[in-house]
Amino acid sequence: MRNLVLYTGMVLLLLIMCYITFTIYTYLGLWYAIFFSLFEVAKTSFACILYIRLISRD
């Protein structure tokens, strides 16, 4: 059950980030979208690693 919640949350987060990146690309341009995407990927990866460690501790 935990894995289902974790994967569903990660997919939703990915879809939201793709939508935001596309919106930034539309209004500001390519370089802002690339920078935002890289920043969000790094931040989300770090958060997922911490979250998986927290779950596996139980």
PyMOL Python script that loads the backbone (N, CA, C, O; Angstrom):
from pymol import cmd

cmd.read_pdbstr("""\
ATOM      1  N   MET A   1       0.828  -1.201   0.000  1.00  0.00           N
ATOM      2  CA  MET A   1       0.000   0.000   0.000  1.00  0.00           C
ATOM      3  C   MET A   1       0.868   1.259   0.000  1.00  0.00           C
ATOM      4  O   MET A   1       0.555   2.243  -0.671  1.00  0.00           O
ATOM      5  N   ARG A   2       1.958   1.214   0.759  1.00  0.00           N
ATOM      6  CA  ARG A   2       2.840   2.389   0.796  1.00  0.00           C
ATOM      7  C   ARG A   2       3.453   2.672  -0.561  1.00  0.00           C
ATOM      8  O   ARG A   2       3.571   3.822  -0.985  1.00  0.00           O
ATOM      9  N   ASN A   3       3.847   1.578  -1.247  1.00  0.00           N
ATOM     10  CA  ASN A   3       4.457   1.767  -2.560  1.00  0.00           C
ATOM     11  C   ASN A   3       3.480   2.386  -3.552  1.00  0.00           C
ATOM     12  O   ASN A   3       3.866   3.222  -4.369  1.00  0.00           O
ATOM     13  N   LEU A   4       2.218   1.979  -3.481  1.00  0.00           N
ATOM     14  CA  LEU A   4       1.205   2.536  -4.369  1.00  0.00           C
ATOM     15  C   LEU A   4       1.048   4.033  -4.128  1.00  0.00           C
ATOM     16  O   LEU A   4       0.985   4.813  -5.079  1.00  0.00           O
ATOM     17  N   VAL A   5       0.985   4.431  -2.879  1.00  0.00           N
ATOM     18  CA  VAL A   5       0.864   5.855  -2.542  1.00  0.00           C
ATOM     19  C   VAL A   5       2.104   6.619  -2.985  1.00  0.00           C
ATOM     20  O   VAL A   5       2.000   7.722  -3.520  1.00  0.00           O
ATOM     21  N   LEU A   6       3.279   6.031  -2.763  1.00  0.00           N
ATOM     22  CA  LEU A   6       4.535   6.682  -3.136  1.00  0.00           C
ATOM     23  C   LEU A   6       4.616   6.887  -4.645  1.00  0.00           C
ATOM     24  O   LEU A   6       4.935   7.985  -5.103  1.00  0.00           O
ATOM     25  N   TYR A   7       4.331   5.844  -5.422  1.00  0.00           N
ATOM     26  CA  TYR A   7       4.427   5.965  -6.875  1.00  0.00           C
ATOM     27  C   TYR A   7       3.358   6.886  -7.444  1.00  0.00           C
ATOM     28  O   TYR A   7       3.625   7.632  -8.386  1.00  0.00           O
ATOM     29  N   THR A   8       2.160   6.846  -6.891  1.00  0.00           N
ATOM     30  CA  THR A   8       1.103   7.748  -7.354  1.00  0.00           C
ATOM     31  C   THR A   8       1.488   9.203  -7.095  1.00  0.00           C
ATOM     32  O   THR A   8       1.296  10.066  -7.952  1.00  0.00           O
ATOM     33  N   GLY A   9       2.032   9.465  -5.910  1.00  0.00           N
ATOM     34  CA  GLY A   9       2.474  10.819  -5.590  1.00  0.00           C
ATOM     35  C   GLY A   9       3.600  11.281  -6.495  1.00  0.00           C
ATOM     36  O   GLY A   9       3.622  12.436  -6.921  1.00  0.00           O
ATOM     37  N   MET A  10       4.532  10.391  -6.790  1.00  0.00           N
ATOM     38  CA  MET A  10       5.659  10.777  -7.654  1.00  0.00           C
ATOM     39  C   MET A  10       5.190  11.046  -9.082  1.00  0.00           C
ATOM     40  O   MET A  10       5.696  11.962  -9.730  1.00  0.00           O
ATOM     41  N   VAL A  11       4.237  10.269  -9.579  1.00  0.00           N
ATOM     42  CA  VAL A  11       3.712  10.498 -10.932  1.00  0.00           C
ATOM     43  C   VAL A  11       2.959  11.819 -10.991  1.00  0.00           C
ATOM     44  O   VAL A  11       3.123  12.579 -11.945  1.00  0.00           O
ATOM     45  N   LEU A  12       2.143  12.100  -9.994  1.00  0.00           N
ATOM     46  CA  LEU A  12       1.425  13.375  -9.964  1.00  0.00           C
ATOM     47  C   LEU A  12       2.390  14.553  -9.894  1.00  0.00           C
ATOM     48  O   LEU A  12       2.198  15.561 -10.574  1.00  0.00           O
ATOM     49  N   LEU A  13       3.416  14.426  -9.080  1.00  0.00           N
ATOM     50  CA  LEU A  13       4.414  15.480  -8.965  1.00  0.00           C
ATOM     51  C   LEU A  13       5.120  15.699 -10.296  1.00  0.00           C
ATOM     52  O   LEU A  13       5.376  16.838 -10.686  1.00  0.00           O
ATOM     53  N   LEU A  14       5.433  14.615 -10.991  1.00  0.00           N
ATOM     54  CA  LEU A  14       6.087  14.721 -12.295  1.00  0.00           C
ATOM     55  C   LEU A  14       5.187  15.416 -13.313  1.00  0.00           C
ATOM     56  O   LEU A  14       5.658  16.251 -14.085  1.00  0.00           O
ATOM     57  N   LEU A  15       3.903  15.081 -13.322  1.00  0.00           N
ATOM     58  CA  LEU A  15       2.980  15.727 -14.249  1.00  0.00           C
ATOM     59  C   LEU A  15       2.839  17.216 -13.957  1.00  0.00           C
ATOM     60  O   LEU A  15       2.801  18.031 -14.879  1.00  0.00           O
ATOM     61  N   ILE A  16       2.762  17.572 -12.679  1.00  0.00           N
ATOM     62  CA  ILE A  16       2.663  18.983 -12.302  1.00  0.00           C
ATOM     63  C   ILE A  16       3.925  19.735 -12.717  1.00  0.00           C
ATOM     64  O   ILE A  16       3.842  20.854 -13.222  1.00  0.00           O
ATOM     65  N   MET A  17       5.102  19.122 -12.504  1.00  0.00           N
ATOM     66  CA  MET A  17       6.356  19.775 -12.891  1.00  0.00           C
ATOM     67  C   MET A  17       6.439  19.951 -14.401  1.00  0.00           C
ATOM     68  O   MET A  17       6.925  20.978 -14.875  1.00  0.00           O
ATOM     69  N   CYS A  18       5.972  18.967 -15.163  1.00  0.00           N
ATOM     70  CA  CYS A  18       5.977  19.094 -16.626  1.00  0.00           C
ATOM     71  C   CYS A  18       5.070  20.234 -17.071  1.00  0.00           C
ATOM     72  O   CYS A  18       5.425  20.991 -17.975  1.00  0.00           O
ATOM     73  N   TYR A  19       3.916  20.362 -16.451  1.00  0.00           N
ATOM     74  CA  TYR A  19       2.997  21.443 -16.800  1.00  0.00           C
ATOM     75  C   TYR A  19       3.598  22.810 -16.474  1.00  0.00           C
ATOM     76  O   TYR A  19       3.511  23.736 -17.280  1.00  0.00           O
ATOM     77  N   ILE A  20       4.208  22.935 -15.288  1.00  0.00           N
ATOM     78  CA  ILE A  20       4.828  24.199 -14.903  1.00  0.00           C
ATOM     79  C   ILE A  20       5.988  24.538 -15.824  1.00  0.00           C
ATOM     80  O   ILE A  20       6.142  25.692 -16.224  1.00  0.00           O
ATOM     81  N   THR A  21       6.802  23.552 -16.165  1.00  0.00           N
ATOM     82  CA  THR A  21       7.928  23.776 -17.069  1.00  0.00           C
ATOM     83  C   THR A  21       7.442  24.217 -18.443  1.00  0.00           C
ATOM     84  O   THR A  21       8.030  25.113 -19.049  1.00  0.00           O
ATOM     85  N   PHE A  22       6.393  23.609 -18.934  1.00  0.00           N
ATOM     86  CA  PHE A  22       5.847  23.995 -20.232  1.00  0.00           C
ATOM     87  C   PHE A  22       5.300  25.425 -20.191  1.00  0.00           C
ATOM     88  O   PHE A  22       5.464  26.184 -21.146  1.00  0.00           O
ATOM     89  N   THR A  23       4.653  25.785 -19.086  1.00  0.00           N
ATOM     90  CA  THR A  23       4.136  27.147 -18.935  1.00  0.00           C
ATOM     91  C   THR A  23       5.270  28.160 -18.904  1.00  0.00           C
ATOM     92  O   THR A  23       5.184  29.208 -19.544  1.00  0.00           O
ATOM     93  N   ILE A  24       6.341  27.852 -18.157  1.00  0.00           N
ATOM     94  CA  ILE A  24       7.501  28.745 -18.114  1.00  0.00           C
ATOM     95  C   ILE A  24       8.125  28.855 -19.498  1.00  0.00           C
ATOM     96  O   ILE A  24       8.524  29.944 -19.909  1.00  0.00           O
ATOM     97  N   TYR A  25       8.216  27.751 -20.218  1.00  0.00           N
ATOM     98  CA  TYR A  25       8.784  27.766 -21.563  1.00  0.00           C
ATOM     99  C   TYR A  25       7.947  28.651 -22.491  1.00  0.00           C
ATOM    100  O   TYR A  25       8.492  29.375 -23.325  1.00  0.00           O
ATOM    101  N   THR A  26       6.647  28.591 -22.343  1.00  0.00           N
ATOM    102  CA  THR A  26       5.767  29.371 -23.195  1.00  0.00           C
ATOM    103  C   THR A  26       5.940  30.870 -22.947  1.00  0.00           C
ATOM    104  O   THR A  26       5.964  31.656 -23.894  1.00  0.00           O
ATOM    105  N   TYR A  27       6.060  31.268 -21.677  1.00  0.00           N
ATOM    106  CA  TYR A  27       6.098  32.693 -21.368  1.00  0.00           C
ATOM    107  C   TYR A  27       7.503  33.282 -21.311  1.00  0.00           C
ATOM    108  O   TYR A  27       7.685  34.436 -21.698  1.00  0.00           O
ATOM    109  N   LEU A  28       8.500  32.539 -20.845  1.00  0.00           N
ATOM    110  CA  LEU A  28       9.822  33.120 -20.616  1.00  0.00           C
ATOM    111  C   LEU A  28      10.879  32.665 -21.605  1.00  0.00           C
ATOM    112  O   LEU A  28      11.807  33.419 -21.899  1.00  0.00           O
ATOM    113  N   GLY A  29      10.763  31.477 -22.113  1.00  0.00           N
ATOM    114  CA  GLY A  29      11.751  31.012 -23.071  1.00  0.00           C
ATOM    115  C   GLY A  29      12.412  29.714 -22.641  1.00  0.00           C
ATOM    116  O   GLY A  29      12.151  29.186 -21.560  1.00  0.00           O
ATOM    117  N   LEU A  30      13.272  29.217 -23.512  1.00  0.00           N
ATOM    118  CA  LEU A  30      13.855  27.889 -23.339  1.00  0.00           C
ATOM    119  C   LEU A  30      14.816  27.802 -22.159  1.00  0.00           C
ATOM    120  O   LEU A  30      14.755  26.842 -21.392  1.00  0.00           O
ATOM    121  N   TRP A  31      15.704  28.785 -21.995  1.00  0.00           N
ATOM    122  CA  TRP A  31      16.731  28.690 -20.957  1.00  0.00           C
ATOM    123  C   TRP A  31      16.130  28.714 -19.556  1.00  0.00           C
ATOM    124  O   TRP A  31      16.605  28.003 -18.670  1.00  0.00           O
ATOM    125  N   TYR A  32      15.091  29.522 -19.343  1.00  0.00           N
ATOM    126  CA  TYR A  32      14.432  29.529 -18.038  1.00  0.00           C
ATOM    127  C   TYR A  32      13.781  28.180 -17.752  1.00  0.00           C
ATOM    128  O   TYR A  32      13.832  27.688 -16.625  1.00  0.00           O
ATOM    129  N   ALA A  33      13.177  27.590 -18.763  1.00  0.00           N
ATOM    130  CA  ALA A  33      12.525  26.285 -18.597  1.00  0.00           C
ATOM    131  C   ALA A  33      13.550  25.201 -18.283  1.00  0.00           C
ATOM    132  O   ALA A  33      13.311  24.351 -17.426  1.00  0.00           O
ATOM    133  N   ILE A  34      14.694  25.226 -18.973  1.00  0.00           N
ATOM    134  CA  ILE A  34      15.734  24.229 -18.713  1.00  0.00           C
ATOM    135  C   ILE A  34      16.279  24.378 -17.297  1.00  0.00           C
ATOM    136  O   ILE A  34      16.443  23.390 -16.581  1.00  0.00           O
ATOM    137  N   PHE A  35      16.559  25.617 -16.897  1.00  0.00           N
ATOM    138  CA  PHE A  35      17.081  25.854 -15.551  1.00  0.00           C
ATOM    139  C   PHE A  35      16.088  25.409 -14.486  1.00  0.00           C
ATOM    140  O   PHE A  35      16.471  24.759 -13.514  1.00  0.00           O
ATOM    141  N   PHE A  36      14.823  25.752 -14.660  1.00  0.00           N
ATOM    142  CA  PHE A  36      13.792  25.356 -13.702  1.00  0.00           C
ATOM    143  C   PHE A  36      13.657  23.836 -13.643  1.00  0.00           C
ATOM    144  O   PHE A  36      13.513  23.269 -12.560  1.00  0.00           O
ATOM    145  N   SER A  37      13.703  23.174 -14.801  1.00  0.00           N
ATOM    146  CA  SER A  37      13.572  21.713 -14.836  1.00  0.00           C
ATOM    147  C   SER A  37      14.720  21.048 -14.094  1.00  0.00           C
ATOM    148  O   SER A  37      14.497  20.128 -13.306  1.00  0.00           O
ATOM    149  N   LEU A  38      15.939  21.499 -14.333  1.00  0.00           N
ATOM    150  CA  LEU A  38      17.088  20.903 -13.645  1.00  0.00           C
ATOM    151  C   LEU A  38      17.010  21.115 -12.144  1.00  0.00           C
ATOM    152  O   LEU A  38      17.310  20.208 -11.367  1.00  0.00           O
ATOM    153  N   PHE A  39      16.607  22.307 -11.736  1.00  0.00           N
ATOM    154  CA  PHE A  39      16.467  22.598 -10.317  1.00  0.00           C
ATOM    155  C   PHE A  39      15.404  21.717  -9.680  1.00  0.00           C
ATOM    156  O   PHE A  39      15.612  21.178  -8.593  1.00  0.00           O
ATOM    157  N   GLU A  40      14.275  21.568 -10.347  1.00  0.00           N
ATOM    158  CA  GLU A  40      13.193  20.749  -9.803  1.00  0.00           C
ATOM    159  C   GLU A  40      13.562  19.267  -9.767  1.00  0.00           C
ATOM    160  O   GLU A  40      13.190  18.568  -8.825  1.00  0.00           O
ATOM    161  N   VAL A  41      14.274  18.781 -10.761  1.00  0.00           N
ATOM    162  CA  VAL A  41      14.696  17.374 -10.770  1.00  0.00           C
ATOM    163  C   VAL A  41      15.633  17.108  -9.602  1.00  0.00           C
ATOM    164  O   VAL A  41      15.499  16.094  -8.917  1.00  0.00           O
ATOM    165  N   ALA A  42      16.581  18.010  -9.369  1.00  0.00           N
ATOM    166  CA  ALA A  42      17.517  17.833  -8.259  1.00  0.00           C
ATOM    167  C   ALA A  42      16.778  17.863  -6.919  1.00  0.00           C
ATOM    168  O   ALA A  42      17.016  17.023  -6.052  1.00  0.00           O
ATOM    169  N   LYS A  43      15.895  18.826  -6.763  1.00  0.00           N
ATOM    170  CA  LYS A  43      15.156  18.965  -5.503  1.00  0.00           C
ATOM    171  C   LYS A  43      14.237  17.766  -5.263  1.00  0.00           C
ATOM    172  O   LYS A  43      14.166  17.252  -4.146  1.00  0.00           O
ATOM    173  N   THR A  44      13.543  17.325  -6.295  1.00  0.00           N
ATOM    174  CA  THR A  44      12.618  16.198  -6.148  1.00  0.00           C
ATOM    175  C   THR A  44      13.368  14.897  -5.888  1.00  0.00           C
ATOM    176  O   THR A  44      12.909  14.072  -5.098  1.00  0.00           O
ATOM    177  N   SER A  45      14.499  14.702  -6.531  1.00  0.00           N
ATOM    178  CA  SER A  45      15.290  13.494  -6.296  1.00  0.00           C
ATOM    179  C   SER A  45      15.770  13.431  -4.851  1.00  0.00           C
ATOM    180  O   SER A  45      15.706  12.380  -4.212  1.00  0.00           O
ATOM    181  N   PHE A  46      16.246  14.551  -4.346  1.00  0.00           N
ATOM    182  CA  PHE A  46      16.693  14.613  -2.959  1.00  0.00           C
ATOM    183  C   PHE A  46      15.546  14.316  -1.997  1.00  0.00           C
ATOM    184  O   PHE A  46      15.715  13.573  -1.031  1.00  0.00           O
ATOM    185  N   ALA A  47      14.376  14.902  -2.268  1.00  0.00           N
ATOM    186  CA  ALA A  47      13.209  14.671  -1.413  1.00  0.00           C
ATOM    187  C   ALA A  47      12.756  13.212  -1.469  1.00  0.00           C
ATOM    188  O   ALA A  47      12.384  12.644  -0.442  1.00  0.00           O
ATOM    189  N   CYS A  48      12.783  12.602  -2.648  1.00  0.00           N
ATOM    190  CA  CYS A  48      12.365  11.195  -2.777  1.00  0.00           C
ATOM    191  C   CYS A  48      13.325  10.265  -2.044  1.00  0.00           C
ATOM    192  O   CYS A  48      12.897   9.299  -1.412  1.00  0.00           O
ATOM    193  N   ILE A  49      14.618  10.555  -2.128  1.00  0.00           N
ATOM    194  CA  ILE A  49      15.592   9.729  -1.417  1.00  0.00           C
ATOM    195  C   ILE A  49      15.350   9.798   0.084  1.00  0.00           C
ATOM    196  O   ILE A  49      15.360   8.775   0.769  1.00  0.00           O
ATOM    197  N   LEU A  50      15.131  11.006   0.592  1.00  0.00           N
ATOM    198  CA  LEU A  50      14.852  11.149   2.029  1.00  0.00           C
ATOM    199  C   LEU A  50      13.555  10.453   2.414  1.00  0.00           C
ATOM    200  O   LEU A  50      13.474   9.833   3.475  1.00  0.00           O
ATOM    201  N   TYR A  51      12.530  10.550   1.554  1.00  0.00           N
ATOM    202  CA  TYR A  51      11.247   9.939   1.849  1.00  0.00           C
ATOM    203  C   TYR A  51      11.356   8.415   1.859  1.00  0.00           C
ATOM    204  O   TYR A  51      10.764   7.763   2.718  1.00  0.00           O
ATOM    205  N   ILE A  52      12.099   7.843   0.922  1.00  0.00           N
ATOM    206  CA  ILE A  52      12.268   6.386   0.870  1.00  0.00           C
ATOM    207  C   ILE A  52      13.047   5.905   2.089  1.00  0.00           C
ATOM    208  O   ILE A  52      12.739   4.852   2.648  1.00  0.00           O
ATOM    209  N   ARG A  53      14.054   6.673   2.503  1.00  0.00           N
ATOM    210  CA  ARG A  53      14.793   6.320   3.725  1.00  0.00           C
ATOM    211  C   ARG A  53      13.876   6.342   4.942  1.00  0.00           C
ATOM    212  O   ARG A  53      13.965   5.477   5.814  1.00  0.00           O
ATOM    213  N   LEU A  54      13.005   7.327   4.993  1.00  0.00           N
ATOM    214  CA  LEU A  54      12.080   7.441   6.127  1.00  0.00           C
ATOM    215  C   LEU A  54      11.113   6.259   6.153  1.00  0.00           C
ATOM    216  O   LEU A  54      10.819   5.718   7.220  1.00  0.00           O
ATOM    217  N   ILE A  55      10.617   5.858   4.978  1.00  0.00           N
ATOM    218  CA  ILE A  55       9.692   4.718   4.934  1.00  0.00           C
ATOM    219  C   ILE A  55      10.400   3.420   5.290  1.00  0.00           C
ATOM    220  O   ILE A  55       9.853   2.596   6.022  1.00  0.00           O
ATOM    221  N   SER A  56      11.612   3.233   4.777  1.00  0.00           N
ATOM    222  CA  SER A  56      12.307   1.966   5.004  1.00  0.00           C
ATOM    223  C   SER A  56      12.796   1.830   6.443  1.00  0.00           C
ATOM    224  O   SER A  56      13.204   0.745   6.856  1.00  0.00           O
ATOM    225  N   ARG A  57      12.760   2.896   7.193  1.00  0.00           N
ATOM    226  CA  ARG A  57      13.203   2.834   8.582  1.00  0.00           C
ATOM    227  C   ARG A  57      12.221   2.062   9.473  1.00  0.00           C
ATOM    228  O   ARG A  57      12.615   1.486  10.487  1.00  0.00           O
ATOM    229  N   ASP A  58      10.953   2.056   9.089  1.00  0.00           N
ATOM    230  CA  ASP A  58       9.902   1.416   9.924  1.00  0.00           C
ATOM    231  C   ASP A  58      10.100  -0.067  10.068  1.00  0.00           C
ATOM    232  O   ASP A  58       9.307  -0.734  10.733  1.00  0.00           O
TER     233      ASP A  58
END
""", "prot")
cmd.dss("prot")
cmd.show_as("cartoon", "prot")
cmd.util.cbc("prot")
cmd.orient("prot")
